[in-house]
Amino acid sequence: MRLVKEIPHSRYLIQIHEYNAKYILKITLDTYEQVFKLDQREFHDLNQIDLMLTDDFYKNCLDRFLSMRNDFINFQKQII
């Protein structure tokens, strides 16, 4: 997997990797990560992915990160 682009953001680490004819969009916050696999043939230009990253998309990512954190906290409570 090869890193092809990093997108600056104030809250997230956003990276685009290339692997097996796919772009792998990774969005990281603290110890949590969301991954989206995108078919390279659907994009004429790598910058098209930037246009997909709207405020609504970022808000939804944050909601998922919060849900992931809550799930993990509940999981930890079960094993302690």
N, C-alpha and C positions, 0 to 999 in steps of 0.2 A: 504494500500500500504506500503510495507516494503522496506527500503533502503538495498540493498545487496552489492553494490560496488560503490566506488567513484574512478574515473580515474583522476590522476593528469594531468593538462594541464596549460600552461602559460597564456592562454587567456580565456578559458571557464571553467565553472563549469560543470563537466560531472558526472552524477549519473545514476546508473542502479537500478531500483526498480523492485519488484516482485509483481504481482497482477493478479489474475484470470488466472493462467497458461500462463501469458505473462511477458516478460521482458519489462519494460518501460525505454527506453533510453532518458534521459533528458539532453539537452545541453542548458546552460544558458549563456547569455552575457548581462550584465547590467540588464535592466528590460525586456528583451526579452527572450523567451524560445521556443525551438523546441523540439518536442516529437515524438519519433518513437516507435511503438508497435511491439514487436518481439515475435513470438510464441516460447515458451520455448522448445517445442519438436524438434525444428530445431537446437538446440545447445546441444552438448554433454558436453560442458564445458563452463562456464561463460566467461572464458578468450578468447573464440573464438570471442566474440564481440569486444575485443580490437584489434584484427587483422583486423576487418572491418573499423576501424577508421584510415584511411590513410590521408596523407597530402591533397589529392584531396577532400576527404570527408570534411575535416575541411575547406578547401577553399570554397567549395560549401555552407557550413553552414554560413560562413562569408558573402558570397554574399546574402544569404537569410536574414540574420540579417540586412544587410544594406538596403535591399528592404523593410523589415518590418518597419525599422525606417523611411524610406522615406514615406511609406504609412501612418504611424501614424502622421508624421509631416503634411502631406497634409490633413489628417482628422482633426487635430487640427485647421488648418487654416480655415476650413469650419465652425467650430462651434464658432470661436471667432469673 
